[in-house]
Amino acid sequence: MDIIINILMTMLEQLQKPTLAFLIGGMVLAAASSKFEMPEPIYKLIVMLLLLKVGLSSGMEIAQSNLIELAVPALMATVAGIAIVLLGRVTLRKLHGVTDMDAMATAGLFGAVSASTLAAGMAMLEAEGVTYEGYIGALYPFMDVAALITAILVARMAAARKEAGMTINGGAMALGGGTRKAGLLSGGDGPEAGAIAKAILLDTLRSPAISALLLGLAIGLFAKPDAIYQEFYKPLFHGLLSLLMLVMGMEAWARLSELRKVAHAYLLYGLCAPFVHGAIGLGLGLVAHNLMGFSEGGMVLLAVMAASSSDISGPPTLRGALPEANPSAYIGTSTGIGTPIALLSIPLWMAAANYLVG
Protein backbone atom coordinates (compact mmCIF):
# COMPACT_ATOMS: atom_id res chain seq x y z
CA MET A 1 0.00 0.00 0.00
CA ASP A 2 2.86 2.38 0.83
CA ILE A 3 4.40 1.78 -2.61
CA ILE A 4 1.12 2.71 -4.34
CA ILE A 5 0.84 5.89 -2.24
CA ASN A 6 4.46 6.80 -3.07
CA ILE A 7 3.81 6.31 -6.79
CA LEU A 8 0.68 8.48 -6.67
CA MET A 9 2.48 11.21 -4.70
CA THR A 10 5.41 11.19 -7.12
CA MET A 11 3.04 11.45 -10.09
CA LEU A 12 1.33 14.41 -8.40
CA GLU A 13 4.71 16.10 -7.94
CA GLN A 14 5.43 15.59 -11.65
CA LEU A 15 2.11 17.22 -12.54
CA GLN A 16 3.18 20.29 -10.57
CA LYS A 17 6.53 20.62 -12.35
CA PRO A 18 6.69 23.08 -15.28
CA THR A 19 7.44 20.42 -17.90
CA LEU A 20 4.17 18.55 -17.45
CA ALA A 21 2.12 21.44 -16.06
CA PHE A 22 2.61 23.59 -19.16
CA LEU A 23 2.05 20.58 -21.42
CA ILE A 24 -1.32 20.00 -19.73
CA GLY A 25 -2.01 23.74 -19.86
CA GLY A 26 -1.54 23.69 -23.63
CA MET A 27 -3.93 20.75 -23.89
CA VAL A 28 -6.52 22.68 -21.87
CA LEU A 29 -6.19 25.69 -24.19
CA ALA A 30 -6.66 23.48 -27.23
CA ALA A 31 -9.63 21.70 -25.67
CA ALA A 32 -11.25 25.09 -24.99
CA SER A 33 -10.72 26.06 -28.67
CA SER A 34 -8.46 28.93 -27.63
CA LYS A 35 -7.09 31.09 -30.44
CA PHE A 36 -3.68 31.18 -28.74
CA GLU A 37 -0.89 30.44 -31.19
CA MET A 38 2.84 30.96 -31.47
CA PRO A 39 4.39 32.08 -34.78
CA GLU A 40 6.52 29.33 -36.25
CA PRO A 41 9.72 31.47 -36.52
CA ILE A 42 9.52 32.28 -32.79
CA TYR A 43 8.93 28.62 -31.96
CA LYS A 44 11.99 27.59 -33.98
CA LEU A 45 14.08 30.23 -32.22
CA ILE A 46 13.00 28.90 -28.83
CA VAL A 47 13.94 25.34 -29.81
CA MET A 48 17.37 26.42 -31.08
CA LEU A 49 18.11 28.41 -27.89
CA LEU A 50 17.07 25.50 -25.68
CA LEU A 51 19.24 23.02 -27.55
CA LEU A 52 22.23 25.36 -27.65
CA LYS A 53 21.94 25.71 -23.87
CA VAL A 54 21.78 21.94 -23.35
CA GLY A 55 24.78 21.45 -25.66
CA LEU A 56 26.81 24.21 -23.97
CA SER A 57 26.25 22.84 -20.47
CA SER A 58 27.14 19.30 -21.59
CA GLY A 59 30.30 20.43 -23.38
CA MET A 60 31.45 22.50 -20.39
CA GLU A 61 30.91 19.49 -18.11
CA ILE A 62 33.03 17.23 -20.35
CA ALA A 63 35.77 19.87 -20.66
CA GLN A 64 36.22 19.91 -16.90
CA SER A 65 36.59 16.11 -16.69
CA ASN A 66 39.58 13.81 -16.98
CA LEU A 67 39.07 12.37 -20.47
CA ILE A 68 41.22 9.28 -19.78
CA GLU A 69 39.17 8.31 -16.72
CA LEU A 70 36.00 9.20 -18.59
CA ALA A 71 36.67 6.98 -21.63
CA VAL A 72 35.29 3.60 -20.47
CA PRO A 73 32.23 4.92 -18.57
CA ALA A 74 31.47 7.24 -21.51
CA LEU A 75 31.58 4.25 -23.87
CA MET A 76 29.23 2.33 -21.56
CA ALA A 77 26.84 5.32 -21.42
CA THR A 78 26.84 5.57 -25.22
CA VAL A 79 26.16 1.86 -25.62
CA ALA A 80 23.33 2.10 -23.09
CA GLY A 81 21.65 4.96 -24.96
CA ILE A 82 21.80 3.15 -28.30
CA ALA A 83 20.73 -0.22 -26.85
CA ILE A 84 17.71 1.28 -25.06
CA VAL A 85 16.46 2.94 -28.25
CA LEU A 86 16.85 -0.20 -30.37
CA LEU A 87 15.20 -2.36 -27.70
CA GLY A 88 12.40 0.19 -27.37
CA ARG A 89 11.70 0.13 -31.09
CA VAL A 90 11.45 -3.66 -31.16
CA THR A 91 9.23 -3.69 -28.08
CA LEU A 92 6.87 -0.86 -29.04
CA ARG A 93 6.42 -2.00 -32.64
CA LYS A 94 5.17 -5.35 -31.33
CA LEU A 95 2.37 -3.54 -29.51
CA HIS A 96 -0.71 -3.18 -31.68
CA GLY A 97 -1.34 0.20 -33.28
CA VAL A 98 1.95 1.93 -32.41
CA THR A 99 3.46 3.68 -35.44
CA ASP A 100 7.17 3.72 -36.28
CA MET A 101 7.48 7.45 -35.62
CA ASP A 102 5.71 7.30 -32.26
CA ALA A 103 7.71 4.22 -31.27
CA MET A 104 11.04 5.85 -32.10
CA ALA A 105 10.18 9.17 -30.44
CA THR A 106 9.12 7.33 -27.27
CA ALA A 107 12.19 5.08 -27.32
CA GLY A 108 14.36 8.16 -27.95
CA LEU A 109 13.04 9.93 -24.85
CA PHE A 110 13.53 6.82 -22.71
CA GLY A 111 17.06 6.38 -24.07
CA ALA A 112 17.92 10.00 -23.31
CA VAL A 113 18.53 11.25 -19.76
CA SER A 114 16.58 13.21 -17.17
CA ALA A 115 18.84 15.65 -15.31
CA SER A 116 16.38 15.87 -12.42
CA THR A 117 16.31 12.08 -11.97
CA LEU A 118 20.12 11.99 -12.06
CA ALA A 119 20.24 14.74 -9.42
CA ALA A 120 17.82 12.76 -7.24
CA GLY A 121 20.07 9.71 -7.52
CA MET A 122 23.11 11.75 -6.49
CA ALA A 123 21.23 13.14 -3.50
CA MET A 124 20.21 9.65 -2.35
CA LEU A 125 23.77 8.35 -2.64
CA GLU A 126 25.15 11.32 -0.68
CA ALA A 127 22.54 10.80 2.03
CA GLU A 128 23.68 7.17 2.37
CA GLY A 129 27.37 8.12 2.30
CA VAL A 130 28.02 6.29 -0.97
CA THR A 131 30.77 7.92 -3.04
CA TYR A 132 30.85 8.25 -6.81
CA GLU A 133 33.17 9.71 -9.45
CA GLY A 134 33.16 13.49 -9.80
CA TYR A 135 32.85 13.28 -13.57
CA ILE A 136 29.52 11.39 -13.51
CA GLY A 137 27.64 14.45 -14.74
CA ALA A 138 29.77 14.42 -17.88
CA LEU A 139 28.34 11.00 -18.85
CA TYR A 140 24.94 12.64 -19.41
CA PRO A 141 25.56 13.89 -22.99
CA PHE A 142 27.11 10.61 -24.15
CA MET A 143 23.95 8.64 -23.37
CA ASP A 144 21.62 11.51 -24.25
CA VAL A 145 22.99 12.45 -27.68
CA ALA A 146 23.60 8.81 -28.69
CA ALA A 147 19.98 7.92 -27.91
CA LEU A 148 18.46 10.90 -29.70
CA ILE A 149 20.57 10.51 -32.86
CA THR A 150 19.85 6.76 -32.96
CA ALA A 151 16.11 7.33 -32.57
CA ILE A 152 15.97 9.95 -35.33
CA LEU A 153 18.19 7.94 -37.69
CA VAL A 154 16.22 4.70 -37.27
CA ALA A 155 12.90 6.53 -37.63
CA ARG A 156 14.00 8.14 -40.88
CA MET A 157 15.36 4.86 -42.22
CA ALA A 158 12.01 3.20 -41.43
CA ALA A 159 10.14 6.02 -43.17
CA ALA A 160 12.40 5.68 -46.23
CA ARG A 161 11.80 1.91 -46.39
CA LYS A 162 8.05 2.42 -46.08
CA GLU A 163 8.05 5.00 -48.85
CA ALA A 164 10.13 2.70 -51.04
CA GLY A 165 7.75 -0.18 -50.37
CA MET A 166 4.76 1.94 -51.35
CA THR A 167 6.54 2.90 -54.57
CA ILE A 168 7.18 -0.75 -55.45
CA ASN A 169 3.65 -1.85 -54.57
CA GLY A 170 2.23 0.98 -56.63
CA GLY A 171 4.18 -0.24 -59.65
CA ALA A 172 5.97 3.08 -60.12
CA MET A 173 9.03 3.06 -62.34
CA ALA A 174 11.65 5.63 -61.34
CA LEU A 175 14.33 6.95 -63.62
CA GLY A 176 18.04 6.53 -62.86
CA GLY A 177 17.76 3.34 -60.83
CA GLY A 178 15.01 4.58 -58.48
CA THR A 179 13.41 1.12 -58.35
CA ARG A 180 16.77 -0.39 -57.42
CA LYS A 181 17.12 2.21 -54.65
CA ALA A 182 13.66 1.36 -53.34
CA GLY A 183 14.50 -2.32 -53.31
CA LEU A 184 17.64 -1.72 -51.29
CA LEU A 185 15.76 0.34 -48.73
CA SER A 186 13.13 -2.36 -48.48
CA GLY A 187 15.70 -4.86 -47.26
CA GLY A 188 18.41 -5.31 -49.83
CA ASP A 189 22.10 -4.76 -49.32
CA GLY A 190 25.09 -3.57 -51.24
CA PRO A 191 27.08 -0.39 -51.80
CA GLU A 192 24.00 1.64 -52.69
CA ALA A 193 22.23 0.65 -49.46
CA GLY A 194 25.24 1.85 -47.49
CA ALA A 195 25.28 5.12 -49.39
CA ILE A 196 21.59 5.68 -48.66
CA ALA A 197 22.09 4.95 -44.96
CA LYS A 198 25.04 7.35 -44.92
CA ALA A 199 22.95 10.04 -46.59
CA ILE A 200 20.21 9.68 -43.99
CA LEU A 201 22.78 9.80 -41.17
CA LEU A 202 24.31 12.99 -42.59
CA ASP A 203 20.86 14.50 -43.02
CA THR A 204 20.09 13.66 -39.38
CA LEU A 205 23.31 15.29 -38.17
CA ARG A 206 22.59 18.36 -40.31
CA SER A 207 19.00 18.73 -39.09
CA PRO A 208 18.39 22.00 -37.19
CA ALA A 209 17.76 20.31 -33.83
CA ILE A 210 20.78 17.99 -33.82
CA SER A 211 23.00 20.67 -35.37
CA ALA A 212 22.17 23.10 -32.55
CA LEU A 213 22.78 20.42 -29.91
CA LEU A 214 26.14 19.37 -31.40
CA LEU A 215 27.24 22.96 -31.98
CA GLY A 216 26.55 23.85 -28.36
CA LEU A 217 28.42 20.72 -27.27
CA ALA A 218 31.47 21.64 -29.39
CA ILE A 219 31.55 25.26 -28.19
CA GLY A 220 31.19 24.19 -24.57
CA LEU A 221 33.98 21.66 -25.00
CA PHE A 222 36.55 23.67 -26.96
CA ALA A 223 35.77 27.32 -26.14
CA LYS A 224 35.12 29.21 -22.90
CA PRO A 225 31.45 30.22 -23.06
CA ASP A 226 30.95 30.46 -19.27
CA ALA A 227 30.04 34.17 -19.27
CA ILE A 228 27.42 34.04 -22.03
CA TYR A 229 26.08 30.79 -20.64
CA GLN A 230 25.56 32.26 -17.15
CA GLU A 231 24.25 35.63 -18.34
CA PHE A 232 22.05 34.63 -21.29
CA TYR A 233 21.30 30.94 -21.79
CA LYS A 234 20.87 29.73 -18.22
CA PRO A 235 18.48 32.50 -17.01
CA LEU A 236 16.24 32.09 -20.08
CA PHE A 237 16.13 28.31 -20.05
CA HIS A 238 13.12 27.43 -17.89
CA GLY A 239 10.97 30.21 -19.31
CA LEU A 240 11.65 29.11 -22.87
CA LEU A 241 11.04 25.47 -21.95
CA SER A 242 7.61 26.37 -20.54
CA LEU A 243 6.62 28.03 -23.84
CA LEU A 244 7.82 25.01 -25.78
CA MET A 245 5.76 22.63 -23.64
CA LEU A 246 2.70 24.87 -24.00
CA VAL A 247 2.82 24.60 -27.78
CA MET A 248 3.50 20.87 -27.64
CA GLY A 249 0.52 20.46 -25.31
CA MET A 250 -1.74 22.08 -27.92
CA GLU A 251 -0.35 19.76 -30.58
CA ALA A 252 -0.81 16.79 -28.27
CA TRP A 253 -4.49 17.57 -27.77
CA ALA A 254 -5.05 17.88 -31.51
CA ARG A 255 -3.67 14.35 -31.93
CA LEU A 256 -5.07 12.78 -28.77
CA SER A 257 -7.58 10.71 -30.74
CA GLU A 258 -4.67 8.84 -32.31
CA LEU A 259 -3.51 7.74 -28.86
CA ARG A 260 -6.77 6.51 -27.37
CA LYS A 261 -6.69 3.22 -29.25
CA VAL A 262 -3.18 2.35 -28.09
CA ALA A 263 -2.98 4.01 -24.65
CA HIS A 264 -2.59 0.60 -22.99
CA ALA A 265 0.61 -0.02 -24.98
CA TYR A 266 2.25 3.17 -23.72
CA LEU A 267 1.08 2.54 -20.14
CA LEU A 268 2.66 -0.92 -20.18
CA TYR A 269 5.89 0.39 -21.69
CA GLY A 270 6.11 3.33 -19.28
CA LEU A 271 5.69 1.04 -16.27
CA CYS A 272 8.18 -1.65 -17.35
CA ALA A 273 10.84 0.17 -19.38
CA PRO A 274 12.63 1.98 -16.50
CA PHE A 275 13.35 -1.34 -14.78
CA VAL A 276 14.66 -3.01 -17.95
CA HIS A 277 16.71 0.04 -18.95
CA GLY A 278 18.10 0.47 -15.44
CA ALA A 279 19.24 -3.15 -15.48
CA ILE A 280 21.05 -2.49 -18.78
CA GLY A 281 22.80 0.53 -17.24
CA LEU A 282 23.72 -1.41 -14.12
CA GLY A 283 25.15 -4.27 -16.18
CA LEU A 284 27.29 -1.90 -18.24
CA GLY A 285 28.37 -0.18 -15.04
CA LEU A 286 29.52 -3.57 -13.74
CA VAL A 287 31.58 -4.02 -16.90
CA ALA A 288 33.23 -0.62 -16.25
CA HIS A 289 33.79 -1.66 -12.62
CA ASN A 290 35.61 -4.81 -13.70
CA LEU A 291 37.64 -3.01 -16.38
CA MET A 292 38.78 0.11 -14.55
CA GLY A 293 37.44 0.07 -11.00
CA PHE A 294 34.28 2.12 -11.63
CA SER A 295 32.74 2.76 -8.22
CA GLU A 296 29.58 1.30 -6.74
CA GLY A 297 28.05 4.77 -6.70
CA GLY A 298 29.00 5.23 -10.35
CA MET A 299 27.24 1.98 -11.22
CA VAL A 300 24.10 3.19 -9.45
CA LEU A 301 24.10 6.51 -11.30
CA LEU A 302 24.67 4.85 -14.67
CA ALA A 303 21.63 2.68 -13.91
CA VAL A 304 19.65 5.77 -12.84
CA MET A 305 20.51 7.58 -16.09
CA ALA A 306 19.51 4.54 -18.14
CA ALA A 307 16.23 4.17 -16.22
CA SER A 308 15.36 7.85 -16.60
CA SER A 309 13.69 9.51 -19.58
CA SER A 310 14.47 12.95 -20.94
CA ASP A 311 12.38 15.95 -19.90
CA ILE A 312 14.66 18.71 -21.24
CA SER A 313 16.76 17.90 -24.31
CA GLY A 314 14.54 15.20 -25.75
CA PRO A 315 11.18 16.93 -26.42
CA PRO A 316 12.51 19.88 -28.47
CA THR A 317 14.98 17.68 -30.37
CA LEU A 318 12.34 15.14 -31.34
CA ARG A 319 9.72 17.80 -32.07
CA GLY A 320 12.13 19.40 -34.52
CA ALA A 321 13.48 16.22 -36.10
CA LEU A 322 10.37 13.99 -36.05
CA PRO A 323 7.38 16.33 -36.40
CA GLU A 324 5.19 13.41 -37.49
CA ALA A 325 5.41 11.80 -34.03
CA ASN A 326 2.57 12.36 -31.56
CA PRO A 327 3.71 14.43 -28.51
CA SER A 328 0.89 13.06 -26.36
CA ALA A 329 2.40 9.60 -26.88
CA TYR A 330 6.07 10.17 -26.24
CA ILE A 331 5.94 13.02 -23.68
CA GLY A 332 2.96 11.62 -21.81
CA THR A 333 4.57 8.20 -21.50
CA SER A 334 7.97 9.59 -20.57
CA THR A 335 7.12 12.37 -18.12
CA GLY A 336 3.79 11.13 -16.84
CA ILE A 337 4.71 7.48 -16.25
CA GLY A 338 8.40 6.79 -16.85
CA THR A 339 9.84 9.54 -14.63
CA PRO A 340 7.93 8.59 -11.44
CA ILE A 341 8.85 4.92 -11.91
CA ALA A 342 12.51 5.82 -12.55
CA LEU A 343 12.64 7.90 -9.35
CA LEU A 344 11.07 5.13 -7.29
CA SER A 345 13.50 2.56 -8.73
CA ILE A 346 16.64 4.33 -7.42
CA PRO A 347 16.77 2.31 -4.14
CA LEU A 348 16.59 -0.87 -6.22
CA TRP A 349 19.76 0.07 -8.14
CA MET A 350 21.52 1.00 -4.89
CA ALA A 351 20.73 -2.41 -3.40
CA ALA A 352 21.64 -4.26 -6.61
CA ALA A 353 25.00 -2.47 -7.01
CA ASN A 354 25.87 -3.16 -3.38
CA TYR A 355 25.07 -6.84 -3.86
CA LEU A 356 27.15 -7.07 -7.05
CA VAL A 357 30.32 -5.41 -5.75
CA GLY A 358 29.92 -5.81 -1.98
C-alpha positions, 0 to 999 in steps of 0.5 A: 500500500505504501508503494502505491501511495508513493507512486501516486504522490510522485506522479502528483509532484510531476504534474506540478513541475513546469514540464508537465504542467505547461504541457497539460495547460496547452492541452486545456487551451486546445480543448477550450478552442483557444485562439492562442498560437505561437508564430513558427519562426519564434517557436523555432528560435525557442527550440534552437536556444534551448538546444544550444543551452543543453549542448553548452552545459554538456560540453562544459561538463566534459571539458572539466573532466579527466578524459582518460578516466571518462573513456570507459564509462562514456563508452558504456553510457553511449552503448546504453543509450543506443541499446535502449532505443533499439530495444524500445523500437522492437518492443513498441512496434510489437504492440498493436497500433503503435506507429514507427514514428511514435515508437522511435520518439518514445524510445528516444526519450527513454534512451535520453537522460533526465537531469532531475532524476540523475540529481535525485540519484546523487542526493540519495547516494550522498545521504547514504554516504556512498561515493561516486566519481566526480565526472559522472555528470559528464556522462549525461551527454554521451547517453543523451545524444547517442539515444536521440541521434539513434532514434531519429536515424532509425525513424527516418530509415524506417520512413524511407523503407516504407516510402520505397515499399509503397513505390514498389507496390504501386508499380511506379518506375523511377528513372536513374535506378530509383526502383533499385534504390527502393529495393535496397531500402526495403531490405536489400544490401550492397554499396547503394544501401550503405550510401543511402544509410550514410545520406540519412545519417548525414541528413540527421546530423545536419538537421536543425535540432541535432546541429544546434545540440552538437554545436553547443556541445562543441563550443562548450567543449573547446571554447570558454562560453561560461560568461554568455552561458551564465548571463544569457542561456541559463536565465532564459532556459526554464521560461523558454522550456515552458513556452515550448511545452505549452505549444507541444501540449496544444499539438498533443491535444489535436492528436489525442484521438490517435492515442486513445486506441493504443494508450494501454501499450504506452502505459505498459511500456512506461511502467516496465521500461525503467526497470529493464533500462536500469538493469542495462545501465547497471550491467554496463556499469559492472563491466566498467567496474571490472575493467577500470574500478568504476565505483559502486556509486558510479554503477548506481548513477549509470543505472539511474541515467539509463532508467530515466527519460528525458524531460529537457533535451529530448522533447525539443529535439524530437519535435524538430526532427520527427514532427510526425510523431505524436507528442501526447504519446512520447511526452505523456509516456515519458514524463507522466509514467516513466519519470515517477517509476525511474525515481522510485526505482533508485533504491533498487539500483543502490541495493543491486549495485551493493550486492554485485560489488559488496 
